[in-house]
Structure formats: C-alpha cells, structure tokens
C-alpha cells in the first residue's frame, strides 16, 4: 500500500489541520491551489477499503467536509472558486452535517474537562431541558452569569433546534430579555444558519429583536456573523427577502457602532476588518454578489448597487472595514463593473488620505490579483506604497506587493514604471520583501512545461531572455546591502530554473549572489541536468552561494561536485573545486 498523505491520516489530524491553517493563511497562491486540488480529489481509495461499499462515498465526502471546514474557518483568504463549489455540493448533499467548533475540528475524538467561568448549570444540564425551562433559567438565573452564557453558547452549537426554539420563545414574550441571551445564542447557532432547515428561523429571530437590543454593538456583531454564515448557501426567494431585510437593518445599526470607526494602533486593518460587524456585513454581501454568477462587464445588479454604495459609504470612518473587505475583491469587482469600481472604490487607494489608503491597500494585498485592465486604475498610486513606513505598516501583506512589483515589470513591461523609482522602491523594502520579490522571479521561471528538456523548463529560457533578464538589469540594485542571503538563494533558484541559458543566467546573477543558506537552490541544482551539461557554470554557482557550515543537506553539494568532475575532469584541478571538495571532506570527518 502506498504511503497515505498526512492530510488524510486520522492519527495526524491535528498536525495536518494546523498545517492546513498555516499554509492557507500564509502560503502562496500556488500552494493554496495545490491544497484545493488535493482536498477536492479526496482521500486515496485504499483508505476506504475497510468501509462498507454503500458507505464509502459518504465517508469520503465527510473527510473532505472536515478539511474544508478547517480552511473555511481561517477566513482570510476565503475559499477559492473550486472549494466554494465543493462546499456547496456537500451542503446540498449532507444538510445535517455541521463543522466541529474550534479545536474540536482538529481531533477525531474529543473529550472535555471544563476550564473556564464557573456556573451552576453545565452545558449538558442545559441540553436536557425543554425549551420553556431553559428559557426560564436563562432569563432569571443571575449567579455565575458569564459561565451560564458560555454553557448556553455550547447548547447552540450542539443542539441548534433547542437554542432556536428558546430564542423564538423569548422574542415572543412581552418582557424585555437580557441581551446576552441573544448574543451567546446567535453565536452558538451561527454555523447552523448556513443550513436550510435553520436559516429562516435564525434570521427571523434577529429580525424580531427589540430595537434597543438590536442596536447594541455586541448584538450587531452577532447578527452580522449570522448573516455571514447564512450568505454561503443557496437562498430561496423567501429566504432572500428575509436576508436582505435583516442585512439592511444591521447595516444601519453597524454604522452607529463606534468599534467600526476604530483606527488600529498597529495599523492591522485586515485583522480589524474581519473582526468588526461592518467587515462581516461586507463578506456576507460579497458572497451574495458572487452567487449571482456575474461575468465580465455584467455590472453590479441594479437591485444591489445602491445597497453596495451604502455599505461602502466612501469618506465615512465607520464603513472603512467594509471598504477593506471590498478592496480584497477589487480584481473581481473591477472585472464585473469597472465604471462602478473607478467611481467608488479605486479613489480610496490615493495616498492623499493616508489612513484610508493604507487600509484599502492592505485589503487589496491580502489576496491580490492584477490584470491589464485593472493596472491602469491603480498605477498612479502603486509606487507610493513602497515607502519605508508604509511598507512597515503593510506587515506580511507587503510581501505580496513586492511580488506584484516584479509581475508588473516582467509581464506588463519595464516601461510601465520609471526605472529609478522602481530601484528606489526595491532599496526601501525590508529584506523579507526583497526575498519575496526574488522568489516570485524564481517561481515565474519554474512555470511547468509539457516538454521538459534535461529536467528543466525550456520555456524558462525564453522568459529569461525576453523578460526577466532585461527587467533585473534595469531595476535591481547590485549593492551588497540590498542582496541578502534570502534574496541570493532565490536568485540562485532562478538561474537553476533556466535551461540552455543557465550559464548566461549564472553570469548575470553573480553580482547579486552571496554565500547563503541555499539548501533548496542546491537541491534543485542537484535535481537538474546542469552539472553534466553546464559543469563550469554549475561550479560557479556553487562557489557563489555555498556555505557548508550552515547547509543541512551538504550531500547535495558532494553529488553535484562529483557530477561536475565526471563531466569535465579539468575542473577538478581548479581552486574553486578543490576548496569545496576539501571543505566537504573536513565536514564529513
């Protein structure tokens, strides 16, 4: 039996879940695409061999569902189109399935010991009550109130029918109820709101809340969260009517929530936006917009455009989290309705308003997409991003913008941006951003090709000669302080990715290379045909980047040296070869 990938091993479910979460939130687009393909393909057939034939499809789908749920909880970036379609298929086929809450999703089995707020009523005790009795307890029990609410939320997660019935009872009573009942109750049934059997009832509860309760910020957030969950499924006409009625009421209330107008001290706009009611409303709105299946140039539908304008409300601080979320979908919105985007969203990227521009640029950089149509709209504001303080505030998303700078110069043409300004932007980057820019170059040259030659990509030669080499010569600074170890390692990988142009690439990139922790580059060199076909250039690359004291896989160096010597014995007498060979011998002994 072949080795089962870790993602499908029950015994490694926690580790695989944590790895999925990390790769989805911080990995490259290519990594997320590979994750999506792996999940949709499902577990290997041999994993299901011991399951009854009639149960194999549902077992396979459940495993996919659980992995999808882990990624969906990450939130940023959202599921791609393929995973969204798969999630919808599973929800339709298995409407009773619910994703496990929090850490539970990472374990096959779960046992629990309560550590938290003290309460007279455990969640198990509450689950055994009938709705009227539970409603009475929630309304009148004062002792250990916070612990009671925690247990009540767990009831909503485990028994949404009961929790919804309780809230329906309470909204139909004349007496005012403590607002935390609805806050924790809606929190508990949040995921169930995505299911057809619970969606309308949950939305109707929120609509029935007294005005003074509904206006409270914690209730507004809970309702916005429910709308976000409910937006993911296919809505019937009557459900859509209730959804938009509640959406409009929540939007008006969210505009009055001071938390939405907050400016984060750390300038972390993405984190703030996804954790504010206005950001949740934007996510819900966009999910319903995506559900329309709009194509390029269709325009924002007439029944949604005024609502979208109100949601974004340019110039209003309380709506900024919505604009951050919308900016993260700018490429899609621009393709659907460029006129609307140019009028409403693109002007927010102008650095004339520093706070606003930083916020929406962070949103855009969260999951950036650019094409020849969108680029002219952002071009006037793009290079303004590459100032030291602004890049510091961009945090991890700045790396995506460094990669995009390379994409624009290579794909759209070097003439798109002033050479000196681009060079200054590269110099102003932190080292991690420069490394990301160089990594994009390497990945660009490693694009797959159907007819590999000598183990490398023949198309890379054309990309190198016509696009990459001219761009790097034009803009990349040669000063050592702007070519760190990480940058050097990525440029070495770029050279290895070429084919017949490898000697030329090594010669051109040598001024940018430094002794580095270049295990991956050396491993890729060892996996290529360059040591035999281009032994002298391979030795030059090793000489430029190898530090045997820091390499984890020094054996790759030995393998490459041996192949170089066999291909061109004369090189074994060179000082460079002898020095590396001697260092390797000393290290091995």
Secondary structure in CASP SS format (residue, H / E / C, confidence):
PFRMAT SS
TARGET T0000
AUTHOR 0000-0000-0000
METHOD secondary structure of the structure
MODEL  1
X C 1.00
X C 1.00
X C 1.00
X C 1.00
X C 1.00
X H 1.00
X H 1.00
X H 1.00
X C 1.00
X H 1.00
X H 1.00
X H 1.00
X H 1.00
X H 1.00
X H 1.00
X H 1.00
X H 1.00
X H 1.00
X H 1.00
X H 1.00
X H 1.00
X H 1.00
X H 1.00
X H 1.00
X H 1.00
X H 1.00
X C 1.00
X C 1.00
X H 1.00
X H 1.00
X H 1.00
X H 1.00
X H 1.00
X H 1.00
X H 1.00
X H 1.00
X H 1.00
X H 1.00
X H 1.00
X H 1.00
X H 1.00
X C 1.00
X C 1.00
X C 1.00
X H 1.00
X H 1.00
X H 1.00
X H 1.00
X C 1.00
X C 1.00
X C 1.00
X C 1.00
X H 1.00
X H 1.00
X H 1.00
X H 1.00
X H 1.00
X H 1.00
X H 1.00
X H 1.00
X H 1.00
X H 1.00
X H 1.00
X H 1.00
X H 1.00
X H 1.00
X H 1.00
X H 1.00
X H 1.00
X H 1.00
X H 1.00
X H 1.00
X H 1.00
X H 1.00
X C 1.00
X C 1.00
X C 1.00
X C 1.00
X C 1.00
X C 1.00
X H 1.00
X H 1.00
X H 1.00
X H 1.00
X H 1.00
X H 1.00
X H 1.00
X H 1.00
X H 1.00
X H 1.00
X H 1.00
X H 1.00
X H 1.00
X C 1.00
X C 1.00
X C 1.00
X C 1.00
X C 1.00
X C 1.00
X C 1.00
X C 1.00
X H 1.00
X H 1.00
X H 1.00
X H 1.00
X H 1.00
X C 1.00
X C 1.00
X C 1.00
X C 1.00
X C 1.00
X C 1.00
X C 1.00
X C 1.00
X C 1.00
X C 1.00
X C 1.00
X C 1.00
X C 1.00
X C 1.00
X C 1.00
X C 1.00
X H 1.00
X H 1.00
X H 1.00
X H 1.00
X H 1.00
X C 1.00
X C 1.00
X C 1.00
X H 1.00
X H 1.00
X H 1.00
X H 1.00
X H 1.00
X H 1.00
X H 1.00
X H 1.00
X H 1.00
X H 1.00
X C 1.00
X C 1.00
X C 1.00
X C 1.00
X H 1.00
X H 1.00
X H 1.00
X H 1.00
X H 1.00
X H 1.00
X H 1.00
X H 1.00
X H 1.00
X H 1.00
X H 1.00
X H 1.00
X H 1.00
X H 1.00
X C 1.00
X H 1.00
X H 1.00
X H 1.00
X H 1.00
X H 1.00
X H 1.00
X H 1.00
X H 1.00
X H 1.00
X H 1.00
X H 1.00
X H 1.00
X C 1.00
X C 1.00
X C 1.00
X C 1.00
X C 1.00
X C 1.00
X C 1.00
X H 1.00
X H 1.00
X H 1.00
X H 1.00
X H 1.00
X H 1.00
X H 1.00
X H 1.00
X H 1.00
X H 1.00
X H 1.00
X C 1.00
X H 1.00
X H 1.00
X H 1.00
X H 1.00
X C 1.00
X H 1.00
X H 1.00
X H 1.00
X H 1.00
X H 1.00
X H 1.00
X H 1.00
X H 1.00
X H 1.00
X H 1.00
X H 1.00
X H 1.00
X C 1.00
X C 1.00
X C 1.00
X H 1.00
X H 1.00
X H 1.00
X H 1.00
X C 1.00
X C 1.00
X H 1.00
X H 1.00
X H 1.00
X H 1.00
X H 1.00
X H 1.00
X H 1.00
X H 1.00
X H 1.00
X H 1.00
X H 1.00
X H 1.00
X H 1.00
X H 1.00
X C 1.00
X C 1.00
X C 1.00
X C 1.00
X C 1.00
X C 1.00
X H 1.00
X H 1.00
X H 1.00
X H 1.00
X H 1.00
X H 1.00
X H 1.00
X H 1.00
X H 1.00
X H 1.00
X H 1.00
X H 1.00
X H 1.00
X H 1.00
X H 1.00
X H 1.00
X H 1.00
X H 1.00
X C 1.00
X C 1.00
X C 1.00
X H 1.00
X H 1.00
X H 1.00
X H 1.00
X C 1.00
X C 1.00
X C 1.00
X C 1.00
X C 1.00
X C 1.00
X C 1.00
X H 1.00
X H 1.00
X H 1.00
X H 1.00
X H 1.00
X H 1.00
X C 1.00
X C 1.00
X H 1.00
X H 1.00
X H 1.00
X H 1.00
X H 1.00
X H 1.00
X H 1.00
X H 1.00
X H 1.00
X H 1.00
X H 1.00
X H 1.00
X H 1.00
X H 1.00
X C 1.00
X C 1.00
X C 1.00
X C 1.00
X C 1.00
X C 1.00
X C 1.00
X C 1.00
X C 1.00
X C 1.00
X C 1.00
X H 1.00
X H 1.00
X H 1.00
X H 1.00
X H 1.00
X H 1.00
X H 1.00
X H 1.00
X H 1.00
X H 1.00
X H 1.00
X C 1.00
X C 1.00
X C 1.00
X C 1.00
X H 1.00
X H 1.00
X H 1.00
X H 1.00
X H 1.00
X H 1.00
X H 1.00
X H 1.00
X H 1.00
X H 1.00
X H 1.00
X C 1.00
X C 1.00
X H 1.00
X H 1.00
X H 1.00
X H 1.00
X H 1.00
X H 1.00
X H 1.00
X C 1.00
X H 1.00
X H 1.00
X H 1.00
X H 1.00
X H 1.00
X H 1.00
X H 1.00
X C 1.00
X H 1.00
X H 1.00
X H 1.00
X H 1.00
X C 1.00
X C 1.00
X C 1.00
X C 1.00
X H 1.00
X H 1.00
X H 1.00
X H 1.00
X H 1.00
X H 1.00
X H 1.00
X H 1.00
X H 1.00
X H 1.00
X H 1.00
X H 1.00
X H 1.00
X C 1.00
X C 1.00
X C 1.00
X C 1.00
X C 1.00
X H 1.00
X H 1.00
X H 1.00
X H 1.00
X H 1.00
X H 1.00
X H 1.00
X H 1.00
X H 1.00
X H 1.00
X H 1.00
X H 1.00
X H 1.00
X H 1.00
X C 1.00
X C 1.00
X H 1.00
X H 1.00
X H 1.00
X H 1.00
X H 1.00
X H 1.00
X H 1.00
X H 1.00
X H 1.00
X H 1.00
X H 1.00
X H 1.00
X H 1.00
X H 1.00
X H 1.00
X H 1.00
X H 1.00
X H 1.00
X H 1.00
X H 1.00
X H 1.00
X H 1.00
X H 1.00
X H 1.00
X H 1.00
X C 1.00
X H 1.00
X H 1.00
X H 1.00
X C 1.00
X C 1.00
X H 1.00
X H 1.00
X H 1.00
X H 1.00
X H 1.00
X H 1.00
X H 1.00
X H 1.00
X H 1.00
X H 1.00
X C 1.00
X C 1.00
X H 1.00
X H 1.00
X H 1.00
X H 1.00
X H 1.00
X H 1.00
X H 1.00
X H 1.00
X H 1.00
X H 1.00
X H 1.00
X H 1.00
X H 1.00
X H 1.00
X H 1.00
X C 1.00
X C 1.00
X C 1.00
X C 1.00
X C 1.00
X C 1.00
X C 1.00
X E 1.00
X C 1.00
X C 1.00
X E 1.00
X C 1.00
X C 1.00
X H 1.00
X H 1.00
X H 1.00
X H 1.00
X H 1.00
X H 1.00
X H 1.00
X H 1.00
X H 1.00
X H 1.00
X H 1.00
X H 1.00
X H 1.00
X H 1.00
X H 1.00
X H 1.00
X H 1.00
X C 1.00
X C 1.00
X C 1.00
X C 1.00
X H 1.00
X H 1.00
X H 1.00
X C 1.00
X C 1.00
X H 1.00
X H 1.00
X H 1.00
X H 1.00
X H 1.00
X H 1.00
X H 1.00
X H 1.00
X H 1.00
X H 1.00
X H 1.00
X H 1.00
X H 1.00
X C 1.00
X C 1.00
X C 1.00
X C 1.00
X H 1.00
X H 1.00
X H 1.00
X H 1.00
X H 1.00
X H 1.00
X H 1.00
X H 1.00
X H 1.00
X H 1.00
X H 1.00
X C 1.00
X C 1.00
X C 1.00
X C 1.00
X C 1.00
X C 1.00
X H 1.00
X H 1.00
X H 1.00
X H 1.00
X H 1.00
X H 1.00
X H 1.00
X H 1.00
X C 1.00
X C 1.00
X C 1.00
X H 1.00
X H 1.00
X H 1.00
X H 1.00
X C 1.00
X H 1.00
X H 1.00
X H 1.00
X H 1.00
X H 1.00
X H 1.00
X H 1.00
X H 1.00
X H 1.00
X H 1.00
X H 1.00
X C 1.00
X C 1.00
X C 1.00
X C 1.00
X C 1.00
X C 1.00
X C 1.00
X C 1.00
X C 1.00
X H 1.00
X H 1.00
X H 1.00
X H 1.00
X H 1.00
X H 1.00
X H 1.00
X H 1.00
X H 1.00
X H 1.00
X H 1.00
X H 1.00
X H 1.00
X C 1.00
X H 1.00
X H 1.00
X H 1.00
X H 1.00
X H 1.00
X C 1.00
X H 1.00
X H 1.00
X H 1.00
X H 1.00
X H 1.00
X H 1.00
X H 1.00
X H 1.00
X H 1.00
X H 1.00
X H 1.00
X H 1.00
X H 1.00
X H 1.00
X C 1.00
END
